[in-house]
Amino acid sequence: MGDAVEVLGARWKGEVLWYLNDGPKRFMELRRLIPAVSPKVLTQALRALERDGLVSRVQHAEIPPRVEYSLTALGRSAGPVLALIAEWWKKHGEAVRSSAARQ
């Protein structure tokens, strides 16, 4: 279980996978979609997801260079898991926030 959480649920990785589920994105598109993540941390998350085989990085031979990130078949297979997590959060997120605020 711990390895699965590290690959799919580590800070920012789940959000990156979630947004790539809609189709290929450039780095700055991901930055706009996830404004709280720093460029350095986003780069680290993308590299880790690429290393784990969930994300593909394609550099187009253009000037200026254009790099797009997209999900691999393995990355797309995580979509239903992320959808379940999102649904759980819709149902229970407020309770989690309330409990945390009481601490």
NUTOR-708539 format. One line per 10 residues: number of its first residue (from 1); their letters; for each residue x, y, z of N, C-alpha, C, O, CB. Coordinates in Angstrom, 2 decimals. Glycine has a CB too. Layout:
// NUTOR-708539
NUM	a	X:Y:Z:X:Y:Z:X:Y:Z:X:Y:Z:X:Y:Z ~ ... .
END
This chain:
// NUTOR-708539
1	mgdavevlga	0.82:-1.20:0.00:0.00:0.00:0.00:0.86:1.26:0.00:0.57:2.22:-0.71:-0.93:0.00:1.21 ~ 1.93:1.25:0.79:2.78:2.42:0.89:3.40:2.82:-0.44:3.50:4.01:-0.75:3.87:2.18:1.88 ~ 3.81:1.83:-1.23:4.40:2.14:-2.54:3.37:2.76:-3.47:3.69:3.68:-4.22:4.97:0.88:-3.17 ~ 2.13:2.26:-3.41:1.07:2.81:-4.27:0.80:4.27:-3.90:0.60:5.11:-4.77:-0.22:1.98:-4.14 ~ 0.78:4.55:-2.60:0.55:5.93:-2.15:1.70:6.82:-2.61:1.48:7.97:-3.00:0.39:5.99:-0.61 ~ 2.91:6.31:-2.56:4.06:7.10:-2.99:3.97:7.43:-4.48:4.28:8.55:-4.89:5.37:6.35:-2.70 ~ 3.56:6.48:-5.28:3.50:6.70:-6.73:2.30:7.57:-7.12:2.45:8.50:-7.91:3.42:5.35:-7.47 ~ 1.14:7.29:-6.56:-0.08:7.99:-6.97:-0.47:9.15:-6.07:-1.04:10.13:-6.54:-1.22:7.03:-7.03 ~ -0.16:9.04:-4.79:-0.71:10.00:-3.86:0.28:10.95:-3.23:-0.11:11.81:-2.44:-1.39:9.30:-2.82 ~ 1.55:10.82:-3.57:2.53:11.74:-2.99:2.17:13.16:-3.39:1.56:13.39:-4.44:3.97:11.38:-3.45 .
11	rwkgevlwyl	2.53:14.09:-2.57:2.17:15.48:-2.77:2.37:15.90:-4.22:3.47:15.77:-4.75:2.99:16.38:-1.85 ~ 1.35:16.39:-4.84:1.26:16.94:-6.19:1.15:15.90:-7.30:0.63:16.21:-8.36:2.43:17.78:-6.45 ~ 1.63:14.69:-7.09:1.58:13.70:-8.17:0.15:13.39:-8.58:-0.14:13.30:-9.77:2.29:12.42:-7.74 ~ -0.73:13.23:-7.61:-2.13:12.94:-7.92:-2.77:14.05:-8.72:-3.52:13.79:-9.66:-2.91:12.71:-6.65 ~ -2.48:15.30:-8.36:-3.05:16.43:-9.11:-2.49:16.49:-10.53:-3.23:16.77:-11.47:-2.76:17.75:-8.39 ~ -1.22:16.23:-10.68:-0.63:16.22:-12.03:-1.31:15.15:-12.88:-1.71:15.42:-14.02:0.90:15.96:-11.96 ~ -1.45:13.95:-12.32:-2.13:12.88:-13.05:-3.57:13.26:-13.37:-4.06:12.98:-14.47:-2.10:11.57:-12.25 ~ -4.25:13.89:-12.43:-5.64:14.29:-12.61:-5.77:15.24:-13.81:-6.64:15.05:-14.66:-6.18:14.98:-11.32 ~ -4.92:16.24:-13.87:-5.02:17.22:-14.96:-4.53:16.65:-16.29:-5.04:17.04:-17.34:-4.21:18.47:-14.61 ~ -3.58:15.75:-16.27:-3.14:15.13:-17.52:-4.18:14.16:-18.06:-4.14:13.80:-19.24:-1.81:14.40:-17.30 .
21	ndgpkrfmel	-5.10:13.75:-17.23:-6.17:12.86:-17.67:-7.02:13.51:-18.76:-7.65:12.82:-19.56:-7.04:12.45:-16.47 ~ -7.05:14.85:-18.78:-7.80:15.59:-19.80:-7.06:15.70:-21.12:-7.64:16.14:-22.12:-8.12:16.98:-19.29 ~ -5.81:15.31:-21.14:-5.02:15.39:-22.37:-3.65:15.99:-22.10:-3.38:16.45:-20.99:-5.74:16.21:-23.41 ~ -2.78:15.98:-23.11:-1.41:16.49:-22.94:-1.41:17.95:-22.49:-2.26:18.75:-22.86:-0.63:16.36:-24.26 ~ -0.41:18.26:-21.67:-0.25:19.63:-21.16:1.22:20.01:-21.22:2.11:19.18:-21.09:-0.80:19.76:-19.71 ~ 1.42:21.30:-21.41:2.77:21.84:-21.30:3.03:22.20:-19.84:2.10:22.28:-19.03:2.96:23.09:-22.22 ~ 4.29:22.40:-19.51:4.68:22.69:-18.12:3.91:23.89:-17.57:3.37:23.82:-16.47:6.19:22.94:-18.04 ~ 3.86:24.97:-18.32:3.21:26.18:-17.82:1.70:26.00:-17.69:1.07:26.64:-16.84:3.51:27.36:-18.74 ~ 1.10:25.14:-18.50:-0.32:24.85:-18.32:-0.54:24.17:-16.97:-1.49:24.50:-16.26:-0.84:23.95:-19.47 ~ 0.33:23.23:-16.64:0.22:22.57:-15.35:0.45:23.55:-14.20:-0.22:23.47:-13.17:1.23:21.41:-15.25 .
31	rrlipavspk	1.37:24.47:-14.38:1.63:25.50:-13.35:0.38:26.35:-13.12:0.05:26.67:-11.98:2.82:26.40:-13.75 ~ -0.32:26.71:-14.20:-1.55:27.50:-14.06:-2.66:26.70:-13.38:-3.43:27.24:-12.60:-2.02:27.99:-15.43 ~ -2.73:25.41:-13.70:-3.77:24.56:-13.11:-3.50:24.24:-11.64:-4.43:24.03:-10.87:-3.88:23.27:-13.90 ~ -2.23:24.22:-11.26:-1.84:23.90:-9.89:-0.97:25.05:-9.37:0.24:24.88:-9.21:-1.07:22.51:-9.82 ~ -1.55:26.20:-9.10:-0.75:27.38:-8.76:0.04:27.27:-7.45:1.01:28.00:-7.27:-1.64:28.57:-8.68 ~ -0.36:26.39:-6.55:0.33:26.28:-5.26:1.66:25.54:-5.35:2.46:25.61:-4.42:-0.56:25.59:-4.26 ~ 1.90:24.83:-6.44:3.14:24.06:-6.56:4.24:24.95:-7.16:4.00:25.71:-8.09:2.92:22.79:-7.44 ~ 5.44:24.82:-6.60:6.57:25.59:-7.13:7.07:24.92:-8.40:6.86:23.72:-8.60:7.71:25.71:-6.08 ~ 7.74:25.68:-9.27:8.29:25.07:-10.49:9.23:23.90:-10.19:9.20:22.89:-10.88:9.03:26.12:-11.31 ~ 10.06:24.05:-9.16:11.01:22.99:-8.81:10.29:21.71:-8.40:10.66:20.62:-8.84:11.94:23.46:-7.67 .
41	vltqalrale	9.28:21.84:-7.58:8.55:20.67:-7.09:7.73:20.04:-8.22:7.63:18.81:-8.30:7.62:21.05:-5.91 ~ 7.15:20.86:-9.10:6.42:20.33:-10.24:7.37:19.54:-11.15:7.02:18.46:-11.62:5.74:21.46:-11.03 ~ 8.55:20.07:-11.38:9.55:19.37:-12.19:9.91:18.03:-11.55:10.01:17.02:-12.24:10.83:20.24:-12.36 ~ 10.09:18.02:-10.23:10.42:16.78:-9.53:9.28:15.76:-9.65:9.52:14.58:-9.88:10.71:17.06:-8.05 ~ 8.05:16.23:-9.51:6.89:15.33:-9.62:6.79:14.75:-11.02:6.55:13.55:-11.19:5.59:16.07:-9.25 ~ 6.97:15.59:-12.04:6.89:15.12:-13.42:8.00:14.11:-13.71:7.77:13.09:-14.37:6.99:16.30:-14.40 ~ 9.20:14.38:-13.23:10.31:13.44:-13.45:10.05:12.10:-12.77:10.32:11.04:-13.34:11.63:14.04:-12.92 ~ 9.51:12.15:-11.55:9.21:10.91:-10.83:8.11:10.12:-11.54:8.20:8.90:-11.67:8.79:11.21:-9.38 ~ 7.08:10.81:-12.01:6.00:10.14:-12.73:6.50:9.57:-14.05:6.06:8.50:-14.47:4.84:11.12:-12.99 ~ 7.42:10.27:-14.70:8.01:9.76:-15.94:8.88:8.53:-15.63:8.82:7.54:-16.35:8.85:10.86:-16.64 .
51	rdglvsrvqh	9.67:8.61:-14.58:10.51:7.49:-14.17:9.67:6.24:-13.86:10.06:5.12:-14.18:11.35:7.87:-12.94 ~ 8.51:6.46:-13.24:7.63:5.35:-12.85:6.77:4.84:-14.01:6.01:3.88:-13.85:6.75:5.77:-11.70 ~ 6.88:5.48:-15.16:6.17:5.02:-16.35:4.74:5.48:-16.48:3.99:4.95:-17.30:6.19:3.56:-16.37 ~ 4.33:6.48:-15.68:2.95:6.97:-15.74:2.79:8.16:-16.67:1.70:8.42:-17.17:2.49:7.34:-14.36 ~ 3.87:8.88:-16.90:3.83:10.10:-17.72:4.89:10.00:-18.80:5.99:9.49:-18.59:4.06:11.38:-16.85 ~ 4.52:10.49:-19.96:5.43:10.55:-21.10:5.79:12.01:-21.37:4.92:12.89:-21.33:4.80:9.90:-22.37 ~ 7.06:12.27:-21.63:7.54:13.62:-21.95:7.98:13.62:-23.40:8.84:12.83:-23.80:8.72:14.06:-21.00 ~ 7.39:14.52:-24.18:7.74:14.61:-25.60:8.26:16.02:-25.88:7.56:17.01:-25.64:6.52:14.27:-26.52 ~ 9.49:16.10:-26.38:10.07:17.38:-26.75:9.98:17.51:-28.26:10.55:16.71:-28.99:11.55:17.50:-26.26 ~ 9.27:18.53:-28.72:9.10:18.77:-30.15:10.27:19.61:-30.66:10.73:20.53:-29.99:7.74:19.47:-30.43 .
61	aeipprveys	10.73:19.28:-31.84:11.86:19.98:-32.44:11.38:21.28:-33.07:11.20:21.38:-34.29:12.57:19.09:-33.51 ~ 11.18:22.27:-32.23:10.71:23.59:-32.68:11.53:24.65:-31.97:12.21:24.40:-30.99:9.18:23.78:-32.38 ~ 11.43:25.85:-32.51:12.05:27.00:-31.87:10.93:27.98:-31.56:10.28:28.44:-32.49:13.16:27.65:-32.77 ~ 10.68:28.32:-30.32:11.32:27.80:-29.11:10.88:26.36:-28.86:9.84:25.92:-29.36:10.98:28.68:-27.89 ~ 11.68:25.62:-28.09:11.35:24.22:-27.83:9.99:24.09:-27.13:9.63:24.91:-26.28:12.45:23.58:-26.97 ~ 9.26:23.06:-27.50:7.96:22.80:-26.89:7.98:21.40:-26.31:8.28:20.43:-27.01:6.79:22.97:-27.93 ~ 7.67:21.31:-25.02:7.64:20.03:-24.33:6.22:19.79:-23.85:5.60:20.67:-23.25:8.65:19.99:-23.14 ~ 5.71:18.60:-24.11:4.38:18.23:-23.65:4.47:16.98:-22.78:5.27:16.07:-23.03:3.42:17.99:-24.84 ~ 3.64:16.96:-21.77:3.52:15.80:-20.88:2.16:15.18:-21.09:1.16:15.88:-21.20:3.73:16.20:-19.39 ~ 2.13:13.86:-21.14:0.86:13.16:-21.30:0.93:11.85:-20.52:2.00:11.39:-20.13:0.55:12.89:-22.80 .
71	ltalgrsagp	-0.23:11.28:-20.30:-0.30:10.01:-19.59:0.06:8.87:-20.52:-0.30:8.87:-21.70:-1.69:9.79:-18.99 ~ 0.76:7.90:-19.99:0.99:6.65:-20.70:-0.24:5.77:-20.45:-1.14:6.16:-19.71:2.33:5.95:-20.22 ~ -0.26:4.59:-21.05:-1.36:3.65:-20.78:-1.41:3.31:-19.30:-2.49:3.20:-18.72:-1.20:2.37:-21.62 ~ -0.24:3.15:-18.68:-0.19:2.88:-17.25:-0.75:4.05:-16.45:-1.49:3.85:-15.48:1.26:2.59:-16.82 ~ -0.41:5.26:-16.85:-0.94:6.45:-16.18:-2.45:6.57:-16.32:-3.14:6.94:-15.37:-0.27:7.69:-16.72 ~ -2.96:6.26:-17.52:-4.41:6.32:-17.74:-5.13:5.29:-16.88:-6.27:5.51:-16.47:-4.75:6.08:-19.23 ~ -4.48:4.17:-16.61:-5.11:3.14:-15.79:-5.32:3.61:-14.35:-6.12:3.01:-13.63:-4.26:1.87:-15.80 ~ -4.63:4.65:-13.92:-4.82:5.20:-12.58:-6.03:6.12:-12.50:-6.45:6.50:-11.41:-3.58:5.95:-12.14 ~ -6.60:6.48:-13.64:-7.74:7.40:-13.68:-8.90:6.99:-12.79:-9.39:7.82:-12.02:-8.24:7.53:-15.07 ~ -9.37:5.74:-12.85:-10.48:5.34:-11.98:-10.15:5.45:-10.49:-11.02:5.78:-9.69:-10.88:3.92:-12.30 .
81	vlaliaewwk	-8.92:5.18:-10.12:-8.51:5.30:-8.72:-8.58:6.77:-8.29:-9.09:7.08:-7.21:-7.06:4.74:-8.50 ~ -8.08:7.66:-9.13:-8.11:9.08:-8.81:-9.55:9.59:-8.76:-9.88:10.45:-7.94:-7.30:9.89:-9.84 ~ -10.40:9.08:-9.64:-11.81:9.48:-9.62:-12.48:9.06:-8.32:-13.29:9.80:-7.77:-12.55:8.88:-10.82 ~ -12.15:7.87:-7.83:-12.70:7.41:-6.54:-12.23:8.30:-5.40:-13.00:8.62:-4.50:-12.30:5.95:-6.28 ~ -10.97:8.68:-5.43:-10.44:9.56:-4.38:-11.14:10.92:-4.44:-11.51:11.47:-3.41:-8.91:9.74:-4.54 ~ -11.32:11.45:-5.65:-12.01:12.74:-5.80:-13.44:12.65:-5.29:-13.92:13.57:-4.63:-12.00:13.18:-7.27 ~ -14.12:11.56:-5.58:-15.50:11.38:-5.12:-15.54:11.26:-3.60:-16.41:11.85:-2.96:-16.14:10.12:-5.77 ~ -14.61:10.53:-3.03:-14.54:10.40:-1.57:-14.35:11.78:-0.95:-15.00:12.11:0.05:-13.39:9.46:-1.15 ~ -13.48:12.58:-1.52:-13.21:13.91:-0.98:-14.45:14.80:-1.07:-14.72:15.57:-0.14:-12.04:14.57:-1.71 ~ -15.20:14.71:-2.16:-16.44:15.49:-2.27:-17.39:15.15:-1.14:-18.05:16.03:-0.59:-17.11:15.23:-3.63 .
91	khgeavrssa	-17.47:13.87:-0.81:-18.39:13.42:0.24:-17.89:13.72:1.64:-18.68:14.04:2.53:-18.64:11.93:0.10 ~ -16.58:13.62:1.86:-16.05:13.66:3.22:-15.05:14.78:3.49:-14.59:14.93:4.63:-15.41:12.36:3.52 ~ -14.71:15.56:2.50:-13.71:16.60:2.68:-14.05:17.61:3.76:-13.19:18.00:4.54:-13.50:17.33:1.40 ~ -15.32:18.02:3.82:-15.73:18.99:4.83:-15.58:18.41:6.23:-15.16:19.12:7.15:-17.18:19.44:4.60 ~ -15.92:17.16:6.42:-15.75:16.52:7.73:-14.29:16.45:8.12:-13.95:16.65:9.29:-16.36:15.11:7.72 ~ -13.42:16.17:7.16:-11.99:16.13:7.45:-11.49:17.52:7.85:-10.74:17.66:8.81:-11.20:15.60:6.23 ~ -11.91:18.53:7.11:-11.50:19.91:7.43:-12.00:20.31:8.83:-11.26:20.91:9.60:-12.04:20.91:6.36 ~ -13.24:19.99:9.13:-13.83:20.33:10.43:-13.08:19.65:11.57:-12.79:20.26:12.59:-15.31:19.94:10.48 ~ -12.76:18.38:11.38:-12.03:17.65:12.41:-10.65:18.24:12.61:-10.19:18.38:13.74:-11.93:16.17:12.04 ~ -9.98:18.58:11.53:-8.65:19.16:11.63:-8.69:20.53:12.31:-7.77:20.88:13.05:-8.02:19.29:10.23 .
101	arq	-9.74:21.30:12.07:-9.85:22.63:12.66:-10.07:22.55:14.17:-9.69:23.47:14.90:-11.00:23.41:12.01 ~ -10.66:21.47:14.63:-10.89:21.31:16.08:-9.62:20.93:16.83:-9.57:21.07:18.05:-11.97:20.26:16.32 ~ -8.63:20.46:16.16:-7.40:20.01:16.83:-6.54:21.15:17.27:-5.48:20.94:17.85:-6.59:19.11:15.93 .
END
